[in-house]
Amino acid sequence: MIPSFLKPYHTNFSNLIRLGRKYDGGYVIDKRVINKTNIIITCGLEAEWSFEKEFQKLNRDCKILAFDHTVDKSFWINRFVKDFISLLLLKKIKFYQIFDVFKYLEYLSFFGEKNKHYLKKIVSKKKDKNNQITITEAIGDNKDIVLKIDIEGDEYKVLKEVDRNFDRLNLVIIEFHDLQKNLKKIKNFIKKTKLKNIHINANNYGMVDLNGIPQVIEMTLINPKKFKVKNSKTKRNYPIKGLDFKNRKRGPDIKIIFGNKKIK
């Protein structure tokens, strides 16, 4: 059972769309933002950009800026060696698995002329100007932005900066990690932010504690000054059939139950 302050605001079901893979890497957003967005700023990339790719198919004028200091040459070499060994051992025999062995070629193609990936770590305060960048610096002069944040626990350090750029944002997707010990931080963010939560999903790569609180959640927040959202909370059950899918295909799904547990 998760606290009721995490319950999304109601938005028409017809506005919701899932972009990206059915499993890990896909996200539910409000389709109204697609044609109103100039740029997606991705904080945390790894080897998964199916969301960005599908979004760009629907809005070809949109460009992608990705920031991830870990996806360097050694990342791709290690990934290829591991995948190639799996291929030789016949652990990757399906077409999409074989194709995935050569993911680096897709990376070179996607992050070519218009789309860019920078080997920089997203931080709240810079100590290394060559290898680090803040959210505000990543945004620059851009506006009408979809901001996607999956930085493995560091998201809590940049929440204030997300809020400071409210007017430039259309929509924000955030993965919150270690939920159990960070509920107070999320509550403070939800209370102070002008953004409105319109969707939530529990990532089943993480565990669920004895109180029913998942370790990782994915949240979609929209700018209500640009896109009208009702001021009432939703009555939907999560996950939503046809929109939400398990991040880990073989793992059990996580049903979200909202409660009134007080956060100290």
Secondary structure, 3 states (H helix, E strand, C coil): CEEHHHCCECCCHHHEEEECCCCCCCEEEEHHHHHHCCEEEEECCCCCCHHHHHHHHHCCCCEEEEECCCCCHHHHHHHHHHHHHHHHCCCCCCHHHHHHHCHHHHHHHHCCCCCEEECCEECCCCCCCCCEECHHHHHCCCCCEEEEECCCCHHHHCHHHHHHCHHHEEEEEEEECCHHHHHHHHHHHHHHCCCEEEEEEECCCCCECCCCCECCEEEEEECCCCCCCCCCECCCCECCCCCCCCCCCCCCCCCECEECCCCC
